[in-house]
Amino acid sequence: MKTSIFLAVMATFLLLTSVSRKPEVLSRERYGTDNHGTSLTIKFERGKFHNHPLFAIWLADENGHFIETLYVSQTIGKGVFPRVNRKAGMWMAGEIQRPAALPYWAHQRGKINEYGTYLPTPRHPEVDGVTGATPKASFLMELKTSQPLHGIYKVLLELNQSWDWNEYWTNDKFPKDKEYNTSSQPALVYSATINTNSGIIDDTLKPIGYSHYSGKDGSLTTDLSTLTTALKIAKSITVTINQK
């Protein structure tokens, strides 16, 4: 009798647990122009420490040389933040440069602005078709390249989450570096190599390094041993390319 009651209780518990663990509904975004380029989809599943990171996604050749931006968070791509203006010292809309946000993408992109840095500005923004609001949670992002792809390429994604400190990247590590103080653990770069000649491709983007902690250059450090929560912003990132 006791065994039957126990099994009934366990069955109820498992049923309730399965109901409470419904898969997260992924938001759907679309960027790029309606052309004859190659379509690809990025599936991003947020991790335990996801908290509104900034993103850039781009295409490179098989040797890692930059080809084009496929998506970048609008605040970086336009050079205007909707809430903060550091010069005024207030939480308000304004133009701002945040070189530590996505420095590897910015330097790979290689376009120098009127300030002599590599970030887009309101006068020299990234094109409208590849910029948009940062997804708040897990997402599916449908992207389009400007030209059809034939061969081997790399798809890269850089993400950065402000004030994500840990025991190594502390808030007093570089006390005089105002750019580091808005970034904490450096931006993390993911990559996947794909061959578009093989039809439908699914691959996982894996972390390959982190960017300069304050965005002073376009370096990439491959030793990830000092990163902790930054590695759990994303649970899984995959790319699917459909070359017709």
N, C-alpha and C positions, 0 to 999 in steps of 0.2 A: 504493500500500500504506500509506504513512504517512498519507495523507488518510483512509483507511478506519479506521485505528487511532485517529486524532484524533477522528473523528466518533463512534466507539464510546465513547471516553472521555467526550466531552461529553454524549452521550446518557445514560450512566450517572450522571454528575454531576447533570444536570438531574432525573433520576428520583429520586435520593437527596435533592436539595434540596426537591423537591415533597413528598416523604414527610415530611421533617423540618418542613415548614411547614404542618402540619395546622391547620385553623381551631380557635381556642380554644373549648372547651366553656363556654357561658355558664350560670352558675347561675340558677335561677329562684326568684323571690320573689313573694309575694302579700300585699297589704295592703288594708285597707278592710273594710267590712261587706257582707254578702250582702243587697243591697237593690236598688232599682230605679234606682240611679244609673248614670252612664256609665262604661264600662270603657275604660281606656287602658293602654298598655304603653310603658314606657321601656326602650330598648335602649342600654346603656352599654358602649362598647368602651374598655378601658383604653389609655392612651398609654404612651410610653416612660418617663415619670417618675412613674407611678402607684405610690404606696406607702401604702396604707391611709388614704385621705382620709375625712373625715366628709361626710355629705350631708344636704340637706333638699330636698324637692320639694313644690311647692305650686301651687294654682290661683288665678288672679286674673282679674278681668274685663278687657275689652278696653282699659281705661285703666290697667291695672296695679294696681287696688285688690284687696287680699287677700280671698280667699273662704274657702279652707280648706287645711290641711296634708294632703298625700297620703302623705308618708313623711318621717321624720327619723331619723337614727341614734339608737339607743336611749340612748347615753351622754348625748347632748344632750337628747333628749326626756324622759328621766326624771331628769336632773340627778345621776346617779351614775356615776362611772367605775369599772370593775372592777379597775383596777390602781393608780391613783395618788390620793394624798391630799396636796395641796400643803402643808396646815397641818402635817401630821405629818412632812413631808419624807421620806416613804418610798413605795416602790412597793407600794401596797396598796389595797384597795377603799375607796371613800369618796365622800361627797357633794362636789361641786365645781361652781363656776361658771366657765365659760370663755366670756366675752363676745366674744372675738375669733374663736371657732370659726365660727359661722354668723350673724353679726350682722344681715345684711340680712333674712334670713328672720325672725329673732327680732323685729326692730322692725316688720316688715310684719305679723307675727302680732298684735302690739300688746297682749299680755297682761302686765301688770306683776305680779311676784311679791312675796313678803314682804320681799325685800331692796331693792325699788324698781328692779329691773332687769327685762329682758324675757325672761329665760331660764326654761324650765321647771325646777321643783325637785321633790324627792320628795313634798312636800306639795301642789304644784300641777303635776303632770306633764302631758305631752301624752297624749292618749287611747291606750289600748293598741293599737287597730286600725291605727295609722299609725306605730308605732315598732317597730324591730327591729334585729338585729345588722347592722353595716355590711358589705356584700359585700366579699370579699377581692380580687376580680378583676373581670372583665367580667361583666355580668349582664343578665337580662331581668326587669323588675319590673312585675308586673300590679297596677294600682291601680284603685280604685273611688271615684267621687265620691259624696257623700252624697245629691245630688239629680241628676236627669237634666239634661244640658246642652243648651241650645238657643241657638245664636248664636255670637258671637266671644269667645274667651277667650285668656288667656296661660297657658302652662305654664312654670314657672320652676324652676331647679335651682341650688342653691348648694353649692359644695364647698370644703373647706379641708384642707390637708395641713401638719401641724406640721413645723417645723425645715426648711422648704424655702427656704433662703437663696439670694440671688443677689448680683450686684455692686451693685445699688441697695438692695435690702432686706437689709442686712447685720445680723449679730447684735449690732452695737454702734451701730446707727442710733438707737435709743431705749433706752439702757442702763437707765433707771430705770422703764421701762414693762414690768412683769412679764407683762401680757397679750400685748403684741407679741412678747415673747421666747419665747412658746410657739406663736406663729403664723407668724412670718416673712413670706413673701409673703402678702398678704391673701387672704381668701376670694374666689373667683371666681364670678360669677353668669351663668347661661345662661338664654336665653328663646326660646320659639317661640310664634307667634300661630296659633291654629287656629280654624276655623269648623266647628262640629259639625253644621251643617245640610247639609253637603255629603257626608255618608255616611262612608266610610272615609277617614281622613286620616292621612297620613304626613308628618312635617316634621322638620327638623333644628333642635335647640337650638343657638344661637350665643352666644358670650360677649358680654355687653353692658356689663360693668363689674366693678369690684371693690369690696368693702366696706371700711369703716373698719378700718385696720390693727390697732387694739386693741379694736374693738367699742364705742367710746364713743357712737356714734350710728348711725342707720340710713341714712347717706349712701351714694351709689353714684357712684364715679368712673369715667367712661367711657373715659379715656385709658389704654390697656393697654400702652403702650410700655415701662413699667418691669418688666413681668412677662415671665418667660422660661419656666422649667421648669413653672410653674403652668399655663401654657397647653397643656402636653403631658401633664398628668395624665389627661386624656380624649382619646382619638383621635377618637371620634365619639359623639354623643348624639342619639338620635332618639325621637320620640313617635308612637305610632299610636293613634288613637282610633276606636272602633267604636260608632257611634251607631245603634242599631236602632230 
